[in-house]
Amino acid sequence: MNAHIDFQAIMGRDGRPEYFIVPAQVFERIRPLLEVEILKEGIPQAVVEAHVLRDVPMVRAWREHLGLTQQEVCERSGLLQPALARMESGEAKLRKATRQKLAAAMGITLEQLV
């Protein structure tokens, strides 16, 4: 990991960190990853790091983690490659139906795609 996130630790009486304070912008980016349902399904550390630390959209982080090409995801999902490229750049907002197609194409749950 090359990215650095500033945070402050609040120590408990035992001298160990009890709370962490992070910038609001960082918290808002990781908040969906903290949801219980998502944690039950699991998101690999590499996907989380790509999304949170390198600002890679979840669609791209998952695709790269799974070793899939854009073309493979498009063939499985029925989407066009230029549309997927826009989604992976963060330019396009994904509708629920599109997220469902992408999740199915990559073999993950909708909740894992966030």
C-alpha positions in Angstrom: 0.0 0.0 0.0 1.5 3.3 -1.0 -1.5 5.6 -0.1 -1.4 7.3 3.3 -4.6 8.1 5.2 -4.4 10.5 8.1 -6.2 9.3 11.2 -6.2 9.8 14.9 -6.4 7.0 17.4 -8.2 7.4 20.7 -6.6 5.2 23.3 -8.6 3.1 25.8 -7.7 2.7 29.4 -5.7 -0.3 28.6 -3.4 1.7 26.3 -4.7 0.1 23.1 -6.6 2.0 20.4 -10.3 2.0 21.1 -11.6 4.5 18.4 -10.2 5.9 15.2 -11.0 9.3 13.7 -10.7 9.5 10.0 -11.4 12.4 7.5 -15.1 12.5 6.6 -14.3 12.0 2.9 -12.5 8.7 3.7 -15.3 7.6 6.0 -18.0 8.3 3.4 -16.0 6.2 0.9 -15.7 3.2 3.2 -19.1 3.4 4.9 -20.8 1.0 2.4 -18.1 -1.5 3.1 -18.9 -1.5 6.8 -22.5 -2.7 6.3 -23.2 -6.0 8.0 -24.7 -7.7 4.9 -21.7 -6.8 2.9 -19.4 -8.1 5.6 -21.3 -11.4 5.6 -20.7 -11.9 1.9 -17.1 -10.7 2.1 -15.1 -8.4 0.0 -11.5 -9.3 -0.7 -8.8 -7.0 0.8 -7.4 -6.2 -2.6 -10.8 -4.9 -3.8 -11.2 -2.8 -0.7 -7.7 -1.3 -1.0 -8.2 -0.5 -4.7 -11.5 1.2 -4.0 -10.6 3.1 -0.8 -6.9 3.8 -1.2 -6.6 4.2 -5.0 -10.1 5.5 -5.7 -10.9 2.7 -8.2 -14.6 2.3 -8.8 -15.9 -1.0 -7.4 -16.8 -2.4 -10.8 -13.3 -2.1 -12.0 -11.7 -3.2 -8.7 -13.8 -6.4 -8.8 -13.2 -7.1 -12.5 -9.4 -6.7 -12.1 -9.4 -8.8 -9.0 -11.2 -11.6 -10.8 -8.8 -11.4 -13.7 -11.5 -10.6 -16.2 -11.2 -8.4 -19.3 -13.8 -5.7 -20.1 -14.7 -7.8 -23.1 -15.4 -10.9 -21.0 -17.6 -8.9 -18.6 -19.5 -7.4 -21.5 -20.1 -10.7 -23.1 -21.4 -12.1 -19.9 -23.6 -9.1 -19.0 -24.8 -8.0 -22.4 -23.3 -4.5 -21.9 -21.3 -2.6 -24.5 -17.6 -2.1 -23.9 -17.7 1.7 -24.1 -20.5 1.8 -21.5 -18.5 -0.5 -19.2 -15.4 1.7 -19.7 -17.5 4.8 -18.6 -18.7 2.9 -15.5 -15.2 1.9 -14.6 -14.0 5.5 -15.0 -16.6 6.7 -12.5 -18.2 8.9 -15.1 -21.5 6.9 -15.2 -23.8 6.3 -12.4 -24.9 2.7 -12.3 -28.6 1.8 -12.2 -29.7 -1.1 -10.0 -30.5 -3.2 -13.1 -27.0 -2.6 -14.5 -25.4 -3.4 -11.2 -27.4 -6.7 -11.1 -26.1 -7.6 -14.6 -22.5 -6.8 -13.6 -22.7 -8.7 -10.4 -24.1 -11.8 -12.1 -21.5 -11.5 -14.9 -18.7 -11.5 -12.3 -20.2 -14.1 -10.0 -20.6 -11.8 -7.0 -23.6 -10.5 -5.1 -25.2 -7.2 -5.7 -24.2 -6.2 -2.1 -20.6 -7.0 -2.8 -20.6 -4.6 -5.8 -21.9 -1.8 -3.5 
